[in-house]
Amino acid sequence: MKNSIQIKIQALLVSLAMLVLVINCHEKKKDNSSLAIGALLLNQAAAPTWSVTMTATLREASGANLAATNVVTLTNNTATTTTATDIKQSLVLSSGATNVQVFASTAAVGVFTISFTVSSASTPLRLAYTTLAAGGNADTVANYTVDAGSSTFTLIANDSDTTNLAQVSGLTSTGKTLTVSSIRTVKSGSYSLPNPTVGETLCDGTNASTPTVKSGTISAAETWSGAILLQGTVVADAPITVTAGTVIFGSRGSSLFIRGANKLTAIGTASNPICWTSSSKPGSRQPGDWGGIVTVGNSGTTRATAGSTEGTTPLSYGGGTTTPGTNNLELAYNIVEFGGNEVAPGDELNNISMYASNSILNYVQAHRGLDDQFEAWGGQITWSKMVATGGLDDDYDLDEGVKGTITNAIGHKYPSSCGGTVSTDPNGLEWDGVNSGSINGYGATTVTLNKFVLIGAGTTAGKGAMLREGTQATLTNGVFYDYTQGIDLRGGNSQTSALTATNVRMNSSASNFNAPSSSTTTASELTGVTRDLTALPIVSDAGINTESNCGFTATKPDYTLTSTAASALGAGDGATNFWSGWTVYRGR
C-alpha cells in the first residue's frame, strides 16, 4: 500500500501533465518550462522496470570451492542476441560493466553479488563464466577469456514476496555449480517509506514545483530555488547560490561543474535542507544515476603540471600552484545522493568531487554514491558534521596534498543486498599523500579527523582507513567497526606516511598494517589504536545492516556510541545527534 508520499507524487505528476496539455493547446512557441515538465515526467512515469539484487556462490561442478578466480558475465538468455537488451542498467561493478570477478582465494570463496534492472517481470538470463587466459593479467577482466561454463534461469519477479528465492526459476548450470542465497526485486514505483525525515520528503519530490532546466554553460551569476533539472554537463563560469528548500534533480549523465574562483553557495537549514538527487522515480533510484557536484578551484595540489578532472569534458586543475586559493564551495544542510555515474570505462564521478578546491562543508550528507562519497584532490578543507551513507567505494577520499580538518564525521556502509556491487576496496578513509611522488612545494596530504564513527559492512577487502604515499594523518576520538582491516598505513611513491592516533577503537577481529615507508620490512602494531569492540558500537543502525532493511523502516540510525564504546567519544561528541531529522537513509 503506497504511503502519502507516493500519493502526493502521483498527484503532482497528474497536475503537471494537465498543465503541459493546457500549455501545448494554447501556445505554439518554444516553452522551456513545459520541456522541463516533460523531461521530469519521462523519468517519473516511464514503463515499469524491476531492480534486482542477487547474491550467489559459485563453485566447481563437483561442489568444491573455486580452483581459480572467475569472471561472471550477465546477459539475456535468447537465441537471437548475446547482449543484455532487456537489462536496462547494469550496476554490477563500480565500473558499470556487466561482469564481476568472483575470487577463489578470499574468506568468502566464490561469493558474489550482482545488481541489475530488467524491463519485464519474466526475463530469461544467462551467467557466463570465464577464467584467465595464459599469460593474462589477473587484474584485467578482459583477459578472462577461457570458457568455464554457464548458468541459465528465468527471473520471475514476485511483487508480493520480493525476497522469495523462487523468483530464480529453472536454474541449470554447466561447468560450475551456482547456489543463490538471496534475491531482492523491486518494481519501479513500488515505494513505501514510513515516517520520512524532512530530507527524505524533500528529496522524493513532494515539494517540487515546475522544474527549471539547466544545461550547457552558465556565464552570469544565478540564484536557484524551487526545483531544478540538470541536463548534460552543466559548467558554471559564474557564482551559483542555492536557497534553502531547493531540490536539484540530475538526469542520467548530468553533472554540475563549478569552475575557477566562482563559488557554489548552498545554505539550507535543519528544517529546510537542500537536496541534490536523481531524476528517476523514488523507489527506482540507483547509485550512479547522475554525476554529482564537481568543483574545479584555484588552490594548490602536489601536481607539478596540471592534471585533468574526470567527466565527459575533462577540465585542467592544479599544476604549479602552491597557495590555498579562493573558497569556491560552501554547503550547509545539503544532501547529495545517487551520484557518481560512469562517463567512460573506469572514469566515474562521485557524489561530490573537489579538485584544487577550498571548501567549507557543514551538515552535509553524501548518500548512495556509486563511487566515492566525498573526494578531494589537493586544496583546503574545513568540514564538520559530515555524513556518508550507503556508498559503494570510499566514504572520504583525499589525495594530492589536501590540507585541513574534518570534525564530527560519520561513515556507514550498506550491505550488498541493498543494491549495487561495492568496489574491490570499499574503505572508510582512503588518503593518498602525493601525486606520483611530486610534492611540488605544496606538501603531502595533511588532515586531522576528530570525533568519528565509521561503520563497515564486513566486506573482505574493506579497510577502515587506507593511508599511504606520504599522507600525514591525525585520527582522534573515534571508532571503526565491521572492517576486516582497521588501518593500513604504508608508503608509496617514494614517500613516508605518518599517523598520530589517539583514543581510536575498532572491532577486535580487525587487523592493522603498519609499514609507513617503502624500506619497512616488518609491519608493527599501531600505537593509540585499541582493537577491543565485539558488538555494534552505536545505539542503533536502524536495521540497515543487522536486518538488511536498507533504510525502509520508520526508525532511523542513531550514531551515538553505546556505553561500552563511549570512551572513544565518537561523532556525536559536542554535536549530539547532528544527523537527526534532516538526513536520508532509504536505499533507492
Secondary structure, DSSP 8 states (H G I E B T S, - for coil): ---HHHHHHHHHHHHHHHHHHHHHHH--S--HHHHHHHHHHHHHS----EEEEEEEEEEETTS---SS-EEEEEEE--SS-SS-TTEEEE-SSTT--SEEEE-SSSSSTTEEEEEEEESSSEEEEEEEEEE--TT--TT-GGG--EEEEEEEEEEE--TTSTT-GGGEEEEEEESEEEEEEEEEEEETT----SS--HHHHHHTTTT--S-EEE-SEE-S-EEE-SEEEE-SEEEESS-EEE-TT-EEEE-TT-EEEEETT--EEEE--SSS-EEEEESS-TTS--TTSS--EEEE-S---S-SS-EE-SSSS--EE-SS--S---EEEEEEEEEEES---EEETTEE--SEEEES-EEEEEEEEEES-SS-SEEEESSEEEEEEEEEES-SS-SEEEESS-EEEEEEEEEE---GGGSS---SS--SEEEE--BTTB-TTT---EEEEEEEEEE----TT-EEEEEETT-EEEEEEEEEES-SEEEEEE-BTTB--EEEEEEEEEETT-EEEEE-STT--S----TTEEEEE-S--EEE-TTTTTS--TT-SS---EEEE-TTTGGG--TTTTSTTTTTTT------
